[in-house]
Amino acid sequence: KVILSMILLVLLSSAHAQNFIQDSLGISSVLNRQERCWNEGNIDCFMNGYWRSDSLQFIGKSGITYGWDKTLENYKSKYPDKGHMGVLQFQILHMIQLGPAVMRVTGSWHLDRDMGNAGGYFTLLWKKIKGQWLIIADHSS
């Protein structure tokens, strides 16, 4: 019985690890797409990584913004053109699975711009909705 239990435990751990790897790759793919969209100067495309909902939360130094539309409006106001947007690079520092369809990702962001570089850190709460990983809460500094 002990050996059977150990084999079952190994199999379950292996399945969990495989799911985590697949989920991590899915989220990394969305972040890579967001980088490409941003670097092409396309904020609308960049926003496809966010949950299109009034319940989306974006937390930054100015406070909390609720909703996809308001978050898009804020991005377009703060980054009105390619010069302000610069070249974006994300670096994932840590990922943790909080549930079967929820992940928390901590990382850094950097903008290389002629007007002066910018950067900081983020914590993103991701949820798999209809088979797609989307950011449901973004806390960036």
C-alpha positions, 0 to 999 in steps of 0.5 A: 500500500505504501508503494502504491501511495507513493506512486500515486503521489508522484503521478499527481505531482507530475501532472500538477507540474505539467499543468503549471508549466503549460499555464506558465507558458500560456501566460508568458506567451500573452506577455510576449504578445503584449511586448510586441504590441507595445513596441509597435505602438499599438496600445489597443493590441496591448490591452488584449492581455487584460480582462475586458470587464468593468471589474478589471483592477489597475493599481498604480501610483495614482490609485486604483482604476476600475474597468478595461475601458478606463485602463485603456483611456489611462494608457493612451493618456499617459503614452500618447505616441510611440516616443512616450511608449518607447521599447518595453521589456518585461522580466518575469521574476516569480510565478505561483499557481493560486488555483487551477485557473489562477496565477500570480506573476511578479516581475519587472518592466522597463521602457527604453525611451529617448525622453528618459527611461522608465521602469518598475515592478508589477504583480499581476493576477491572472485568470484563465477565462474561456481557455484564455489567460487574462490579467484581472488585476495589475499592480504596477509601480 
